Amino acid sequence: MKLIPLYDLQQEINRLFIAGGKFAKNDPRLQKQATVFNRLGEKSPVFKKIAEGIESLVNAESVDSSAKLLDISTLLYAILYTQGETVDAEQQESELTPVIPLKNVYTNKSYLALKPLIEALILQKEGRLDSVKAAFENGQFNDFRIYHLFDAALSERYTEFADYIETVIIPAIGAPMIPFILKNFSYEGKTDDVRRFRILRKLNCQGMSEMINEALTSESARLQAEAVKALGSDPKNEELLIRFAGDKQKAVRLAAYEALADLNTEPAQRTLVELFLAGKRKQDITELSEALRISLPDKFIPALLEKAKADYEKCIALDKSVSEKTVTGAVESLYTGMNPLVNNATKDVQTFYRDVFTNKKFRELSEKFASSINYTYYLGRIVNFAAKSLENTKDGLDCLKFLSENSPYDGFLFSCFRASVKNKTDKKTVYKHFAKHVDKLLKNNDFND
């Protein structure tokens, strides 16, 4: 076989891989190659096929040029490869199948246009995240020539950079990234392995069930935890998740709490409630509280309300002489106890809110420790969560009006205003109630839009 024309064509193909497939249309160098291979094709069918591939590429529109370029390059490299390999005469030939479907291959940008993005992905320099964000906004990120660099960026020590690649760039590309992610995925459970596992799950990678089972038996607690979270999508895993909720490894337990909340079955919720009320794992109490806030059946509200009331009684029983650390711990416990009730503002819960936020002793504690960052943080979350729960409850507006008038916490005022607007309250009534608070409402970020 005459190899020189093949090598000449190889140079032209490599040139277009760098420049971009869109430059192939009416390319004079390729047209010259087509003439050469048409002549050679008169004696050899394989050369004729190459000529047809070249002509198809030269005449292709920009949107199709990438696929055509990959077609001809696959054929060319297959032919060149066979010239240096021993072939088994009895071996059956099979069609070459690209790792990425040809319709998902994009090379519309020139190498020069991609250069800033490539440098941002491989060079440790200031402003690189901004460069990647700019490339994304300008649509310059979806090019299969740099998919491997996105995968490599998952190992980046700069967490914010790796997070952006994981949560924004790769999901936007979608399934074509799967082969690149799989290539470097390992069950060792390093940070980048955990990222790749999350991505593969999000992209619905084929064989994910087997990967989840493999991850569950790995030695990495972090990878096990990601696998446990994945179990929350199927009620069949209920019993297994309940067992994981008692695992010795904290990362696995916390993942089980999250998965049980996603599962949202009665046994799953009962398990979370019992663990929360027992309080045996104090180091997990915040995560249990959060899991219950996400999803909580009405039947469990009375028991959780009693716990919140007990936490509240401990707060107002504190003497004024107690330390900042003691009172901060008490209000943190109150926040944790009230958190599961946020999306469940029943009549009993509303009555509890009225008692808490109009209590003189509770207000005095707030005033005394107003300069404490930790105290005000938890107090602020309690107020905002309670206000939002009332705002999102059909009959919560009356309670909000009461608290906006009788408590010193502005969160209730802001939520009351939003709820009044949502409920299309009469304009005169809204004006009468909120006219004296206009300055506060205007300063609140929620209303700046």
Secondary structure, 3 states (H helix, E strand, C coil): CCCHHHHHHHHHHHHHHHHCHHHHCCCHHHHHHHHHHHHHCCCCHHHHHHHHHHHHHHCCCHHHHHHHHHHHHHHHHHHHHHCCCCCCCCCCCCCCCCCCCHHHCCCCCCHHHHHHHHHHHHCCCCCHHHHHHHHHHCCCCCCHHHHHHHHHHCCCCCHHHHHHHHHHHHHHHCHHHHHHHHHHCCCCCCHHHHHHHHHHHHCCCCCHHHHHHHHHCCCCHHHHHHHHHHHHHCHHHHHHHHHHCCCCCHHHHHHHHHHHHHHCCHHHHHHHHHHHHHCCCHHHHHHHHHHHHHCCCHHHHHHHHHHHHHHHHHHHCCCCCCCHHHHHHHHHHHHHHHHHHCCCCCHHHHHHHHHHHCCHHHHHHHHHCCCCHHHHHHHHHHHHHHHHHHHCCCCCHHHHHHHHHHCCCHHHHHHHHHHHHHCCCCHHHHHHHHHHHHHHHHHCHHHCC
